[in-house]
Amino acid sequence: VNAALDFIGRFTVAVPKALAAPHSVDWRSMPRLIQDIGADGLAVTSAANLLIGLIIGFLGVSQLGRFGAISYVPELVVVAQLRELGPLVTAIVVAGRSGAGLASEIATMKVSEEIDALRSLGFDPVRWLVLPRCLALAIAVPILAWIGDALALVGGLVATTGLTDMTVRAYVTATLDAITPGHFLTGLSKTPFLAVAIGMIACGQGLATRGGAAAVGARTTTAVVMAIFGVIVISALFTFVYAV
């Protein structure tokens, strides 16, 4: 706990210092990081959200169909996906994929003494390494979540129209009626916080690595588990606040 609070404090202090001295941040790595997190991770996050949309559609048809309320399935898919499952599923996939990569990259730098070399050159590792990675996540994850939401709605359409007599036009019309700025912004507003949490946990675990190759693997595993758990907790807190 003390180590976590210490890292959060150092990260918080590093943000205004980075704004005051932009040259202390490795901005040149941003395009590569955004590509690694966003473009390279698009396929897996899109597939996960598409399947979630199919599952919600199947469940909605099987449960609401008993009451003759098939017309409410599109709204169920919209509310469940846009408000909750879209950001959560996307963040969990990113935590498992990109979180592991970031943690292992920084952990390898730590055990190979590259972090010590940065310090000897006068660079703060939190500013030089952690900030650009958190910023890249904060840019990429909302975009991935938005694309995932769109594909989940397609999955719900396929499931509903395939199992019932509802036409594609009727489903699309009901979906458009159900999409409101409140639903869309509620889900999208939490994604930057989930992204920064993934980056801080992954990079924090990487910087805390001690030992050799075995320590790199152990810290990577810990980073993934903690990032996924942290994402779920933060999402639950947002849900509670919005509900209240």
Secondary structure, 3 states (H helix, E strand, C coil): CHHHHHHHHHHHHHHHHHHHCHHHCCHHHHHHHHHHHHHCCHHHHHHHHHHHHHHHHHHHHHHHHHHCCHHHHHHHHHHHHHHHHHHHHHHHHHHHHHHHHHHHHHHHHHHCCHHHHHHHCCCCHHHHHHHHHHHHHHHHHHHHHHHHHHHHHHHHHHHHHHHCCCCHHHHHHHHHHHCCHHHHHHHHHHHHHHHHHHHHHHHHHHHCCCCCHHHHHHHHHHHHHHHHHHHHHHHHHHHHHHHC
